[in-house]
Amino acid sequence: MFAVHLVSFWFTKLKEDQIKKVDRFLYHMRLSDDVLLDIKARFQAEMEKGLKKGTNPTAIVKMLPTHVRSTPDGSEKGDFLALDLGGSKFRVLNVKLSENGKQSVQIDSQLYPTPKDITQGSGTKLFEHVADCLVDFMETKKLKHKKLPLGAAFSFPCKQTKLEEGVLLSWTKSFKAKGVQGTDVVHSLQNAIKKHKDIDVDILALVNDTVGTMMACGYDDQYCEVGVIIGTGSNACYMEEMSNIDLVEGDEGRMCINTEWGAFGDDGLLEDIRTEFDKEIDSGSINPGVQLFEKMIGGLYLGELVRLILLKMAKRGLLFNGKVSTALLTKDKIETEHVAAMEKYKEGLSNTQRILKQLDLDPSEDDCIAVQHVCTIVSFRSANLCAAALAAILTRIRENRKLKRLRTTVGVDGTVYRIHPQYAKRLHKVVRRLEPNCDVRFLLSESGSGKGAAMVTAVAFRLQSQRKQMDEILALFKLTKQHLVDVKMKMMDELKNGLKKESHDSATVRMLPTYVCGTPDGTEEGKFLALDLGGTNFRVLLVKIRSGRRKYVNMYNKIFGIPLEIMQGTGEELFDHIVQCIADFLEYVGIKGAPLPLGFTFSFPCKQTGIDKGTLIGWSKGFKATDCEGEDIVDMLREAIKRRNEFDLDIVAVVNDTVGTMMTCAYEDPNCEIGLIVGTGTNVCYIEEMKNIEYIEEKEERMCINTEWGGFGDNGCLDDIRTNYDQQVDEGSLNSGKQRFEKMISGMYLGEIVRQILIELTKHGLLFRGQISERLRTKGIFESKFISMIESDRLALLQVRNILQQLGLESTCDDSIIVKEVCGTVSKRAAQLCSAGMAAIVDKIRENRGLHHLDITVGVDGTLYKLHPHFSRILQETVADLAPKCNVTFMLSEDGSGKGAALITAVAKRLHNKIQIDSQAKAQAKNMFIMLWKLKRVCHLFPRPLFRNMVQSLVLCHTDYCNDYSAALQEKRKLYSPHCRRLHELNIQFMLHIQRFLKIKEQGQWKVMGSPEEAKKYVQQLEQRERAPVGNE
């Protein structure tokens, strides 16, 4: 027993000595983790250069776009041909994908040789050989009668501008066919196939073998988004975010990038790790100076590397007793298969001895151990270098998606990876060590890149079919300019119907008077309370307004929620809840005892008979409180305040949120005469001429009209553009058949329209692998905020997938693209319809005023307008297109409609005070007018002519002013306070003169009046005052 242990120890010691000897000799081929991390960082930098437009022309790692934008999702089906050209053998395949959804794949293939005279002859001969093999295969398999699509896996670097095109950049892997470089290989192959009149084949896709590998594995594992080839040559591809690829237009989705990493180091970047053996390999190759990384990795070179090392060690007397055979001196005598055989775990040493003897060498046991370790070092270095570059790709994918941890699959193929007994294990271990934040699975491609080429073709077929179905569904939402012009004209007709006395009651666009007849002029001031009710939240505000040069508006507000049971309970419960919120707010700001004027923004259709009287016509936006419709909501609020009996408020005005928005913006821009809300609901108000409002009598010149345009189309006038998805949303709403225009625009309904479309697409198998989840069936999961987030230009597709995941929808990258397109289509239609309605309103205002061109501002509020990334832009562009004679400025309301309610209250108070002042002045003027005429009749009694003339001039002056005042009354001019003030001042002066005259007469002092010149001068001053221009307000 002791003897056995002694022999074992001696053999182990001998083996260690041989390994150390080789380690010392090949020290530079053993790479530490620090070196590999450095190589990883270098490769990351080279990838970035290859992707950028400015640095790509000089980049060594070319990062070629493949125009493969999608990986298999398992729904592919059909019958396809595939070619696999790129190595020592050429394969033709017939790939049949199941039509029953079970992802079964039937592959029938045949290998054909690619002799050296073909691979290094003329390009014409090469492609004719490929075409001949294809014809032979189709004839053997009895496929010549079928018209089949074909995908070609072409394992050489090509520049592609589309999937079915590829310009060869350079040959690799001992291929050197003449006249092909710089030409379209698809065109050359198609021409060669066309010479055979008995087959009908169309080439639909050209892919690299690496892409083919990724796609073949992607059919079995949807997480597969990286492909690696480690065979005759070496390369990798992966799915890159489109936003990072400068060479291709567009930033939506992903595209497979063919890295062509074999050229890594061609610029000298890897000189510090290249050995003398690598340089000798390169100089003896058919393409010296290029593909230097591949020459340290690929199977075409590993055996030759081993041979060169063994030759040098033998010459130095480290192997074979210094003897060298002719075979060892012969190039390519050791192949990758030999290296793999020598490294086998159990029979490795015996295989080594056999292979060395085939090389006419007489190896000792020491020699076999040393040679086996040489093979280990060479293949291990290959795996290490491959792992460093692959780790760089995985890190990039993870960082692109801003993930702490990435789960992914790498599809792998190639003879080195397949046949070498230790290579795969070493590669996996080093990759996981260099990129510890990735959970990576390695999947061997069972059918090679030929199956992948067929998969690319199948995916292209699937996407083409999906695109057609998508276009048919989304075409229903795409409106032409003529559609929008028609909507504009219909809106114009409905606006006029709502204003006419005979059609007002039956009009769908209600055109409700607001009794708001003025906009802020900057003189408003004071403290006001405001309430804002219009959605799921209720706001109470304290607004402080200061006038003058330093005018400002300060607001203090608090938001209160309205539970669903209150929204859909009784009216008494709703208004008691509102009053409770007011009480909490008054206590919060410390003004519970102050009876402040209050404005109430009530964002539901009301019929108003005064500025503080509003009868609710009907609820919307999810409200359904009972005993409210047909009631005056101001009275209901006052009664609720009385029931609480804690405070009293002066309710001055009730307004729609749209009117509040207009007033808020009008405070900043006097040109603002339109208010627009596009949020939970949608509505518009605008300043209309009183002469056009037939159903009310009012002395004012203009009045703000609350259109309530959400009901536009309730009479069926929009049925030609309503879709079945709109009908489904309408039928599922609380107010079916009403507010149809609003249901095509507002945020409360857009998400539901999107959800209905997604269900339809899923039924057609275009989304979520055809599986309609319970979550997708759930009403209300798509809120408008999610649509805004999904459509954001700054959001990568992975983030879109995360949003869908939050909604309980498991999606692929392709699903995310489709969902984003659906959201974009629905929201664009909403913006366009809103634009058509707005164009009708601005054109109506322009026509009302008889203007050729109108400059006007629209005050806008609402979450959809504020948060959606494209809504405001589409709205502005479309309005400009539909109303070219109007220059419309959209002004965002920063402080909401609550501030507007306070401003309306302030304006109402100002106008009320002004009416009182004007009434007093009017009465004074009337009395003075009567008195003057009486004076004129007794004027001849005055003894002095000059004084009598002065009195008559004063009478005439007053008469002109009174006539002017009377004319103003008849013409219903808006404001006449300057006339009243001027007349009032003159009256006072005249009365003083009369009093003085009477006093003089009693004393008999007629000459005290002064000289005639003084009297004449006085009359001239009165005449100048008479001719002075009267300001209009």
Sequence and secondary structure as in RCSB ss.txt:
>XXXX:A:sequence
MFAVHLVSFWFTKLKEDQIKKVDRFLYHMRLSDDVLLDIKARFQAEMEKGLKKGTNPTAIVKMLPTHVRSTPDGS
EKGDFLALDLGGSKFRVLNVKLSENGKQSVQIDSQLYPTPKDITQGSGTKLFEHVADCLVDFMETKKLKHKKLPL
GAAFSFPCKQTKLEEGVLLSWTKSFKAKGVQGTDVVHSLQNAIKKHKDIDVDILALVNDTVGTMMACGYDDQYCE
VGVIIGTGSNACYMEEMSNIDLVEGDEGRMCINTEWGAFGDDGLLEDIRTEFDKEIDSGSINPGVQLFEKMIGGL
YLGELVRLILLKMAKRGLLFNGKVSTALLTKDKIETEHVAAMEKYKEGLSNTQRILKQLDLDPSEDDCIAVQHVC
TIVSFRSANLCAAALAAILTRIRENRKLKRLRTTVGVDGTVYRIHPQYAKRLHKVVRRLEPNCDVRFLLSESGSG
KGAAMVTAVAFRLQSQRKQMDEILALFKLTKQHLVDVKMKMMDELKNGLKKESHDSATVRMLPTYVCGTPDGTEE
GKFLALDLGGTNFRVLLVKIRSGRRKYVNMYNKIFGIPLEIMQGTGEELFDHIVQCIADFLEYVGIKGAPLPLGF
TFSFPCKQTGIDKGTLIGWSKGFKATDCEGEDIVDMLREAIKRRNEFDLDIVAVVNDTVGTMMTCAYEDPNCEIG
LIVGTGTNVCYIEEMKNIEYIEEKEERMCINTEWGGFGDNGCLDDIRTNYDQQVDEGSLNSGKQRFEKMISGMYL
GEIVRQILIELTKHGLLFRGQISERLRTKGIFESKFISMIESDRLALLQVRNILQQLGLESTCDDSIIVKEVCGT
VSKRAAQLCSAGMAAIVDKIRENRGLHHLDITVGVDGTLYKLHPHFSRILQETVADLAPKCNVTFMLSEDGSGKG
AALITAVAKRLHNKIQIDSQAKAQAKNMFIMLWKLKRVCHLFPRPLFRNMVQSLVLCHTDYCNDYSAALQEKRKL
YSPHCRRLHELNIQFMLHIQRFLKIKEQGQWKVMGSPEEAKKYVQQLEQRERAPVGNE
>XXXX:A:secstr
 HHHHHHHHHHHHHHHHHHHHHHHHTGGG   HHHHHHHHHHHHHHHHHHHSTTTGGG SS  EE        S 
  EEEEEEEESSSEEEEEEEEE SSSS  EEEEEEEEE  HHHHTSBHHHHHHHHHHHHHHHHHHTT TTSEEEE
EEEE S EE SSTT  EE    TT   BT TTSBHHHHHHHHHHT TT EEEEEEEE HHHHHHHHHHHH TTEE
EEEEESSSEEEEEEEEGGG TTSS  SSEEEEE  GGGTTTTSTTTTT  HHHHHHHHTSSSTTS TTHHHHSHH
HHHHHHHHHHHHHHHTTSSGGG   HHHHSTT S HHHHHHHT TTTHHHHHHHHHHHTT    HHHHHHHHHHH
HHHHHHHHHHHHHHHHHHHHHHHHHTT SSEEEEEEEE HHHHH TTHHHHHHHHHHHH TTEEEEEEE SSHHH
HHHHHHHHHHHHHHHHHHHHHHHHGGG   HHHHHHHHHHHHHHHHHHHSTTTTTT SS  EE        S   
EEEEEEEESSSEEEEEEEEEE STT EEEEEEEEEE  HHHHTSBHHHHHHHHHHHHHHHHHHHT TT   EEEE
EE S EEEEETTEEEE    TT   BT TTSBHHHHHHHHHHHHTS   EEEEEE HHHHHHHHHHHH TTEEEE
EEESSSEEEEEEEEGGG TT   SSSEEEEE  GGGTTTTSTTTTT  HHHHHHHHTSTTTTS HHHHTTSHHHH
HHHHHHHHHHHHHTTSSGGG   TTTTSTT S HHHHHHHT TT  HHHHHHHHHHTT    HHHHHHHHHHHHH
HHHHHHHHHHHHHHHHHHHHHHHTT SSEEEEEEEE HHHHH TTHHHHHHHHHHHH TTEEEEEEE SSHHHHH
HHHHHHHHHHHHHHHHHHHHHHHHHHHHHHHHHHHHHTGGG S HHHHHHHHHHHHHHHHHHHHHHHHHHHT S 
 HHHHHHHHHHHHHHHHHHHHHHHHHHHT GGGG  HHHHHHHHHHHHHHHHS     
